[in-house]
C-alpha cells in the first residue's frame, strides 16, 4: 500500500462543526470517519452505517473518536444534513490532489481529468436541491478531484467554470463531452496553461461543419494528419475504432487554443445477433501533433468514459446511489462526496474490483480504519 503523506482522518478533522455545543455528544470528525469506514466495508445508507458502528465493539468506536456509544441512524441523519458541503468538497478535493501527486507511474502534470455530470436520481425524485452533480475524475488513478452541485442542469456551463477554478490545470489535459464544449470553457483551460480534448456535436454547428469539411477533402499542402485504430473483442461484441486528426484549422478557426481537430469512427458488431452499430464523433483539442498523435487522442477520448466506469457506475451498482432517497439539507451531496472519496481511496490502495475490496474490508475492519489513517490498538 502506498503511504499517505496526509491521512484522510486529518482532513476530516478540519471540517467545521456548525452545531451548537449545547447537547452535542459526538464529534463531527468521528461521525465522518465512521461514515467513510462503513462505506469502505460496503455499507450504503446512513441506517446501515449506524449499524456498522455497533458491530465491532468499544475499541473500534473509541479509535474512531467517540467517547460514547456510536450514533444511531437518526443522529447521523441530523448531523450529516448540516455539514457545510462546500467546505467538505474543497477539503476533500485538496486531499485528492495530494493523493494524485503521490501515485506512481506517471510524472506529475501528465495526467488527464475527465469532467461529467451525474444526477442523483433517488434524491431528485424527492425534490432534493443540488441533485445533479458535476465531477472531475483523474483518468489514471480514478480519484475524484472536485465535485459541484448544479441546481438546474441547464446551468452546467457556469458551474463547470467554477469547478475548473478549484483544479490544478497547468500541464494537465481536461476531457469532456459535447455539452461542455463551449468557448469560455476552452478559453479558461488554456488561460490556466492546461489543454483540452472536447467532443463537438450540433451545439457548435459551425465548428462541426468545419471539421466535417476537413475530413471530406484530401490533405492540403503542409497539413499534418495522423491516424490510429483499435480493435476490441469481448463481452459478446467486436468494437473497432478509427481516429483521424488534422491541424489544418489551426490559425483558421477562432476557437480558443485550437491546435487539431479529429474524427472518430466507431463500429460495434453484436456477435449473437450480427447487429451493427455505427457512430461518428468529431472533436477539437489544444494539443498539437507533436504532443498528441491520433493514438494518444484516441486513448484520451476513451479515458473520458472512465468517469462512467470508475465512478458513476460504481456509485450506482456497488453503493446503490441511484436508489438512495436521502434528500434533507446537504445529505445527498455530502454522501456523494464521501462515496467519491472512498472509491478513490480504494483505487489508490491498488484495488481494481471495488465490490471485492469492500467485502475484504467488511471482514477486516482494522484494514478499513488503517486506510483512512486510524490505527486500532491490539
JORANOR-V652390 format. One record per residue. N is the residue number from 1. SS is DSSP state (H for helix, E for strand, - for the rest). NEAR is the number of other C-alpha atoms within 12 Angstrom. Layout:
n;ss;near
N;SS;NEAR
N;SS;NEAR
This chain:
n;ss;near
1;-;16
2;-;20
3;-;20
4;-;25
5;-;20
6;-;23
7;-;26
8;H;38
9;H;36
10;H;22
11;H;30
12;H;38
13;-;25
14;-;25
15;-;31
16;-;22
17;-;26
18;-;19
19;-;20
20;-;14
21;-;11
22;-;8
23;-;9
24;-;18
25;-;22
26;-;31
27;-;35
28;H;38
29;H;29
30;H;41
31;H;42
32;H;47
33;H;45
34;H;47
35;H;47
36;H;48
37;H;47
38;H;46
39;H;48
40;H;46
41;-;39
42;-;36
43;-;32
44;-;36
45;-;34
46;H;38
47;H;23
48;H;26
49;H;34
50;H;32
51;H;27
52;H;33
53;-;42
54;-;24
55;-;20
56;-;25
57;-;19
58;H;19
59;H;25
60;H;35
61;H;35
62;H;27
63;H;34
64;H;44
65;-;31
66;-;27
67;-;19
68;-;22
69;-;27
70;-;37
71;-;36
72;-;25
73;H;23
74;H;18
75;H;24
76;H;36
77;H;30
78;H;25
79;H;36
80;H;41
81;-;28
82;-;27
83;-;34
84;-;25
85;H;32
86;H;24
87;H;26
88;H;36
89;H;39
90;H;28
91;H;30
92;H;41
93;H;39
94;H;27
95;H;33
96;H;43
97;H;36
98;H;27
99;H;34
100;H;38
101;H;27
102;H;24
103;-;30
104;-;19
105;-;14
106;-;15
107;-;15
108;-;21
109;-;25
110;-;25
111;-;34
112;E;44
113;E;45
114;E;47
115;E;48
116;E;43
117;E;40
118;E;33
119;E;34
120;-;38
121;H;27
122;H;22
123;H;29
124;H;29
125;H;20
126;-;18
127;-;20
128;-;29
129;-;27
130;-;37
131;-;38
132;E;33
133;E;39
134;E;44
135;E;46
136;E;48
137;E;45
138;E;45
139;-;37
140;-;36
141;-;37
142;-;44
143;-;46
144;E;50
145;E;45
146;E;44
147;E;48
148;E;45
149;E;37
150;E;31
151;-;24
152;-;21
153;H;25
154;H;14
155;H;21
156;H;30
157;H;31
158;H;24
159;H;31
160;H;38
161;H;28
162;H;24
163;H;35
164;H;41
165;H;25
166;-;27
167;-;39
168;-;33
169;-;33
170;-;24
171;-;25
172;-;31
173;E;43
174;E;49
175;E;48
176;E;43
177;-;32
178;H;30
179;H;25
180;H;35
181;-;39
182;-;32
183;H;28
184;H;21
185;H;36
186;H;37
187;H;24
188;H;29
189;H;40
190;H;29
191;H;20
192;-;24
193;-;22
194;-;32
195;E;41
196;E;51
197;E;47
198;E;48
199;E;37
200;E;35
201;-;26
202;H;19
203;H;17
204;H;23
205;H;16
206;H;16
207;H;32
208;H;30
209;H;22
210;H;30
211;H;38
212;H;29
213;H;20
214;H;30
215;H;31
216;H;14
217;-;13
218;-;15
219;-;19
220;-;15
221;-;9
222;-;12
223;-;21
224;-;26
225;E;31
226;E;29
227;E;26
228;E;24
229;E;24
230;E;23
231;E;16
232;E;17
233;E;15
234;E;13
235;-;12
236;-;15
237;E;20
238;E;24
239;E;25
240;E;26
241;E;32
242;E;31
243;E;35
244;E;38
245;E;41
246;E;43
247;-;36
248;-;31
249;-;36
250;-;28
251;-;14
252;-;18
253;-;23
254;-;16
255;-;32
256;-;30
257;-;34
258;-;34
259;-;36
260;E;43
261;E;50
262;E;50
263;E;41
264;E;36
265;E;26
266;E;27
267;E;24
268;E;27
269;E;24
270;E;19
271;-;16
272;-;11
273;-;12
274;-;12
275;-;15
276;E;17
277;E;19
278;E;18
279;E;18
280;E;25
281;E;30
282;E;41
283;E;45
284;E;51
285;E;47
286;-;39
287;-;37
288;-;30
289;-;28
290;-;18
291;-;18
292;-;33
293;-;29
294;H;35
295;H;25
296;H;29
297;H;45
298;H;37
299;H;26
300;H;39
301;H;41
302;H;30
303;H;32
304;H;37
305;-;27
306;H;32
307;H;39
308;H;28
309;H;25
310;H;36
311;H;44
312;H;35
313;H;22
314;H;32
315;H;37
316;H;27
317;H;20
318;-;31
319;-;33
320;-;26
321;H;35
322;H;28
323;H;23
324;-;31
325;-;25
326;-;36
327;-;29
328;-;27
329;-;24
330;-;30
331;H;34
332;H;43
333;H;45
334;H;42
335;H;45
336;H;50
337;H;46
338;H;45
339;H;43
340;H;44
341;H;47
342;H;48
343;H;46
344;H;45
345;H;45
346;H;43
347;H;36
348;H;36
349;-;31
350;-;22
351;-;25
352;-;20
353;-;19
354;H;35
355;H;29
356;H;19
357;H;30
358;H;33
359;H;23
360;H;20
361;H;30
362;H;26
363;H;19
364;-;21
365;H;36
366;H;28
367;H;27
368;H;38
369;H;38
370;H;30
371;H;38
372;H;44
373;-;27
374;-;30
375;-;21
376;-;24
377;-;14
378;-;7
